[in-house]
Amino acid sequence: MRITKIAKAGTLESNDILIMVRPNDSGKIELDLESIVMQQFGDVIKEVILHKVEEMGVEGIVIKAQDKGALDYTIAARVETAITRAM
């Protein structure tokens, strides 16, 4: 499945994450992550985002994530919402 437009979900409030997605013509999944807890949880955040993208069967997507300390379930929900809005 491929997305067709640019979309976002979330906020830059504390304990939330802003996810912005756009189509990627190369067909690859690209992730740009900024986080206030990058050193401690950066790998886990990336894993949660990429797992949700793969779970939804999306290909050809660029994801920009700005994390302010969101929990895993919040991250997954924001990714799912942004992808759904981009279809």
Beta strands, then each sheet from edge to edge (+ up, - down):
strand 1: 7-9
strand 2: 17-23
strand 3: 29-35
strand 4: 61-67
sheet 1: 1+ 2- 4+ 3+
end
